[in-house]
Amino acid sequence: MHVLLAAVQEATVLRLVAAVEAGGLQVAAVDLVPLALIRSLARPARELALVGAGAVVSPDGTEAGEGVAMADGSVGAEGIVSFGGGVTAIDVHEIGVPRFVRVLGTGGRELTDAIANELDLPPETAEALKRQLGEDAHESRHEELVARARTSIERPLSVLLDEVRSSIDYYRNQPGSSPLLRIVATGGAAQLPGLTERLSALVGVPVEHARPRELVALGDIGFADDELPRLDPYLPAAVGLALGGAGVGTVIDLLPRTRRNAVTRQKPQISTKAVAVGAAFVVALGGVTFMAHQSLSHAQSQRAAVQAEITHVQAQLGALQPILDREAQIQSLRDNLDTLLAADVAWQTMMNRITANIPPGVTLTSFSGQETPPAPVVPPPPPAASATDTSSGSSSEATTTTQPAPPPPPTISGAITFQGQAKDYPTLANWIDSMGKVPQIANVYVTSATKVTDASGAGNGLTFTATAEIAADAQSNRLDQYAKAGK
């Protein structure tokens, strides 16, 4: 027995439903795009549907093509690959019956990102350039950009096609799988030049572009007839969803049961006469007691549902705690990096300024500097969460905690030691004055100065040792560069 199991996280479905309802529409069902593709592209189709202006009509007695058949007359399998922007859907079916479905988390957007990164372009420009890859490079106004774009997508496109091949091979290796006779490619990225030929070489079967208008007749959808061919890669999913709404093909509704019941209750399904007869029957049986019992059961069900939701949320919070802890660690590292960069010294700039201000007659023989590193930032402990008693329905509010005051910004500090030679004491005094003009240092102080004499006892200048402090202007611009890189 072959079983098709479809599952999705309820939160994901509810986000989509909320978006549709925010637009003023009502969600009737949540379908799967892979199944929609099978309904719109399977050959032979069971019906030729006329889709347009919100209507789906099935003409009687009309067939839609020859279909896919083996040489001995048995029906083989057909593959459908939809290269979308964010995902790539892979289907294998036999005359519209799904046999294999897989969705890859990559698509045309990875190719756009590759172009944007390689050519340093914004995403919108990279997407427009990708759409020009099908043109002749000599006819394009941006011949060089198109050539570079084709080179940049080569690697991610090869990876994507190899994933498709692996999925097809997985289907082929299943016991009892029908031979794959061909593949139909659709989606915006399927228009890339050479894609169908490359995929055909990988899987070993013919690969064709989807031609949905051979299977369905389009009504007035607001496009001129000469514009319809360029819509072929984008029609199958929309047409397939419309056919699913008409009950054609395999249909799976992933709308949560609670929302499905709510939609059903909004639709009038009982006539006025039936309501009147039912009301009279309820009164005859003691309707007041019956309604009170129903109200009590409904309230109990709601309470159980609320308690189950609370338990679910608490479990989710517990699962998210490691992520929150990791975010706290990352933030602590960022704070420490900010602290270190805030006290980072531009030593090269300082040395250039000192060298430029040395007066004639003075020579520095050694220079040493030591910066005092700032204290690391210790992240504050997380506030205690409020305690909730789900059994009694009561809750106690969390105790208000006072946030600790942020630590003061780090300051640059450190010491510098000079050793050098001076012609005489006035020259040494001139050097001290000149060092006072260097904004990166402060408090220059000569700790020792000794006359140097030669063998004959004649004076030969001075040797001196001096100290200074690192000033605030010695800070480098690495913190600003880091802040700009993070934006």
N, C-alpha and C positions, 0 to 999 in steps of 0.2 A: 504494500500500500504506500503510495506517495502522498505525503502530507505537506501542505504549504502553511507554514506558521509565520504570522506577521505580528510584530510587537513594537511598541514605541513607548518612550517615557511620557507619562501623562502630562508632566509639566511642559514638555515641548509642544504637545498638541494644544494645550490650553493657551499658550502664548500665541500660537497661530490663530486660534479661535478668537481670542481677545482682539487681535489686530483686525480681523474681518468685521467683528461686531462693532468696533470703534468706527468703522467706515459706514455704519448704518445698514449692514447686511446681516442676514441670518445664515448660520452654518447648518447645512442639512447633513453633510457627511464629510469625513476626512479620508481621502483615498490615497493610494500609493502611485507615484509617478511611473515606476516600472510597469505596473499593471495597465496604467493608462496607455503607455507606449505599445503594449501588446494589442490592446483593443483597437488602436487606430492604425497599426501597421501590419497586423497579422494577415497573411495570405493563405488560403482564400478567406475573405471576410464572410461572416454569416449573413450580413445585411449590408446594403449600400445605404448609408445614412445621409440625409440632407441636413446639414448643421448650419444654422444661421439665424440671427435675430432671436437667439434664445430658444429656438425650436429644434426638435430632433424628430425627423420623419423617416420611416422605413418603408420604401416602396416594395410592394409584393412582387415576387418572382424575378427579382434582379440579382445577378451574380456579379462578383467583383474581381474576376481574374482566374488564372489557372492554378495559382498556389505553388507549393513546393512539393515535388514528388520524386521518388527514387526511380531508377530504371525499371525495376520490377513492379512498379505501381504502388509500393508502400510509401507512406508519407514520412519524410525525414524531419529534422529539427531546423529551425531558423533562429539566428541570433539577432538581437537588436542592441546596439551600443549608442547611447546618447551622451555626447560630450558636452556637458553643461558648463556653466561658469564656475560653480563651487563644487559640484559632484559629477561623477560619471556613472550612469546607470547601465547595467549589463543584464540582458534578459535572454533566455533561451526558451522557445515555446514550440509546441506541436499543434498546428492548426488552431492557434489561439489559446491553447491550454498551457499555462506556465509550468516549466520544468526546472528552471534554475533562475534565481534572481540574486544579484549582488550590486551593492552601491559602494563605489570608491569615493573617498573623501578628498579627491583632487579633480581638477578640471581645467578649463581654459584660463581661470584666474591665475594659476601658477605660471602659465606662459606669459601673461601680461606682466606679472611681477618680475619675471626674468628679463623682459625687455626693459622695464622701468629701471631695474638695478644696473643693467649693462650699459644703457645709454643715458642714465641719470635723468630720467624724464618723469613727470607726474603721471599717476595711474591713468588719467583720462587720455592723455596724449599717447601713452603706450598702448592703450586699448584701440585707439583709432589707427595707430601704426600697424597693429596686429591684423586689423581688418584689411589692410592693403597688401598683405603678404601674398594674396592670391593673384595680384596683378603682375604683369610682366615688369621685371626690374628696370628694363630700358625705357618703359613707358611711364614709370613712376616719377613724380617730381622730386622725390627724396630717394634717389637710387642708392646712395651710400647708406642711409639710415635703414632702408628696407633690407639691404644685404646684411648689415650688422644685426638687425632684429631676427632674421632667419637663423643666423649663427647662434644667437643667445638662447633661442627656444629649443635648440637641438637636443640638449641633454634632458630637460624636464619632459619634452615630448617623448623621447625614447623611454624614459622611466614609466610614463603613463601608458604607452602602448604595450610595454612589457607586463604591466599589471593587468591589462585587458587580456593579453595572451594567457597569463597564468590562470585567470578566472575561467576562460574558455577551456583550457586544459583540465581544470578541476571538474568541469561538467563532463567532459569526454571520458574521464577516468571513472565515473560513477557506473556501477553495474547496471546493465539494462538501458543505458542512455542511447537514444537514437542518433544516427550519424548526423553531424552538422553539415548542412549543404551550402549555406551562405549566411552572410551577415549584412544587416542594414545599418548604416551609420546616419545619425541625426544629431541635432544640437548645433549651436553656433560654432564651436571649435572644430566640428567635422568639416568645415569649409576650408581648412588649412590645406595648401597645395601638397599633394602627395600623401596625405594621411591615409586615404582608403587603400592606396597601393601598398604602403608600408604595412598596414594592418593585415592585408591579404597575404603578404609574404610571410608574416609571422604565424598566422593561424592556418594557412594552407587552403583556404576556401575563398571564393569570390566575395568581395566587399563592395556594396553599392550604396549610393546616396539614397536616402529615403525620398519617396515620391508619394506623400499622403494624399494628394489630390487625385491620384488614380483610384483610390479606394473610397473616398468620400467626396460628395459634391458640396462645394461651399456656396452658401447664400451670400447676401450682401453684408460684408463685414467691414465696409468702409474703405476698401482698397480697389484701385483700378485693376483690370485684368492683367495688364503688362507688369504690375508690381507683385502679382501672386507668386511667381517662381522664387523670388528671394525670400518668401515667407516659409518655404517648404521645410527648412531646418527647425523652425520654431513652432510649427502647427501641431505635430503629433501629440505632445503632452496635453495641450489645451483641448484638442479634438477628443483624445482618449478620455479625459475627465468628463467631457460632455456626454460621451457615450456611456460612461459609467453611471451618470445620473439617470440615463434612460434604461438602466438595467442590462446593458449589452456586455457580454463577456464576463470574466471573473472580476467580482467587485468585493472589496473588503472595506468595511467602515471602521476606522480607528478612533472615531469620536467616543470619548468616555461615556459609559452607560448612563451616568447621572445626567450629563448634558444631553444625551440622546433622548432620554425620557422627558427632559424639560422641553425639547423641541417638539416632541410628539404631543405633549399636553397643550402646546400653543396652537396646534392645528385643530380646527373644528371637525370632528369625525362622527358626531351623533346628531341626528335630526331633532328638531323641536318636538315633534310628536313622540319620539322615543324618550326624550327627557321627561315629558309630562307623564308618560306611562310609568317610567322608572320612579319618579317622585311619588306617584300614588301608591306604588308597591312598597316603597320605603316607609311611607306613613302608615300603611296597613300593618307593617311588622314592628312598628315602634321605632320610627326613624330617629327620634331624639337620642335614644340610648345607643343606637348603632353609630350615629355620628360622633357621639362623645367617645365611644370606644375607639373609633378610627382616629380621632384627634389625639387620644392618649398614646396610641401605638405610633402615630407619626412623631409625636414629641419624643418618645423613647428612642425611636430610630435616629432622630436628629441628634439627640444627646450622645448616642453611641458613635455616630459619625464624627461629632466634634471631638470626642475623646480619642478616637482613632487618629484624627488629623493632628491633635496635639502630640500624641506619641510619635507620629511620623516626623513631625517638625523637629522634635527633640532628638530623634535619631539622626536627622540630617545635620543638626547643629554639632552633634558629637563627631560625625564624619568630617565636618569642615574644620574642626579644631586643629588638626595637624597643619592644614593650609594656613590658618590664622597664625599659628606659631611660626611657620616658615616666613610669612610676611613680616612678622615682628623682627625676626632675625635679619631679614634683608634690609628692613628700615634701620635697624641698629648699625649694620655695616655702612649704609649710606650716610648716617649721621656721623659715624667715625671718619669716613672719607671726607665729608664736608669740614669736620673739625681739623683734620690734618692739612687739607688744602688751604683752609683759612689762615693757617700759621706757616704756610710754605714760604721759604725765603728764595728770592731770585738772586742766587749767588753770582751768576755771570754778570747780571746788570750791576750789582754792587761793585764787583771787581773792576768793571769798565769805568765806573764813576770815580773810584779811588785812584785808578791809574791816570785818568785824565786830570786829576787835581794835584798830583805830586809836583811840587815846585822844583826848580833846578837845584842841584846840590844835594838831593836826598835820593837814596836808593833803598828800596825794600828788599831784604834778603829772605824773609819768610812771612807767611800769612796763614793763620789758622782761625777757623770759626766754628763755633758749636752752638746749634740751635737747641733750645729746651722744648722737647715735644709736649704738646697739650695732653691733658688727661683724657682717656677714652670716655665716650658717652655710654652710660649704663642705662638700658631701657627701663622705664618704670614698670612695675608689676601690673598685670591686667586687673581692671576692677572686678570685684566679686559680682557674679550674676545673681539675679533675683531668684528666690526659691518659689516653686509653684506646686501646689497640691492638686493633682488632677482627679484624685478620688473623691474629694469633697466639693470640688468646683471652686474653692477659694484660693486666693493667691496673696502672697505678701510682697509688698513693694521692696525694691532693692534699696539698700542703705546708700544715701547720697555720699559720695566720696569727693574729697577735695583734690583736684588735680595738682601735682607738684609743679612748682614754678620752673619754667625752662632755665637751663643752665646759662650763665653769661657767655657771650661769644668769646672764643679763645683769642688771646693776644700773643703777638710775636715777642719772644724774649730769647736772649742768648748772649754770648760773649765772643769777642774777637781779640786776637793777640797779634801785634806787629813786631817785627825785628828788622832793623835797618841801619843804614849809615848816613850821617849828615856832615856837611862841611864844617859847621860850627854851631854854636848855640842859637844865634839869630836865625840861621837857616832851619834849625829844628823847630824853633818857635813859629816860623812861617809855615812849616808843614802842619803843625797843630791847627793853625788858623785855616789852612786849606782843607783839612779833613772836616772841619766844621761846616763846610759848604756841601758835603756829601749827604743827601737826605736819608740814605739807607743806614747811617750809623750815627751814634750820639755819645756824648760824654767821653771824648777822646782824652786819655790821661797817660803821660809818660811816666813809667814806673822806675826807669833807670836810664842814665846816660853817662858814658865813660869815654874819656879822651883816649885816642890811639896815638902812640908815639912810635917812631921808627928806631933803628939801632943807635942812631946818634942822639936820641932824646928829643928830636924835633917833633912838633905836633903834626898829626896826620888825620885830623877830623875826629868824629865821634861815632861810637856805636850806641844804639839805644833800643829799649824795649818799651812798647806802649800797649794799652788796652783800650777797648771801646765796647759799647753795647749796640745790639741790633735794634734799629728803630722800626716803627710801624710801616714806614714807606718801603721797607725791604720786602714786603709781601709780593709774591708773584701773581700772575694773572691766570694761573691754572684753575682756580675755582670758577672763574667766569667762563673759561673754556669748557669745563666739565658741565656747567649749568646749561650752556648753549647746546652742547652735544646731546644732553638729555631731553631737549624739547623736540 
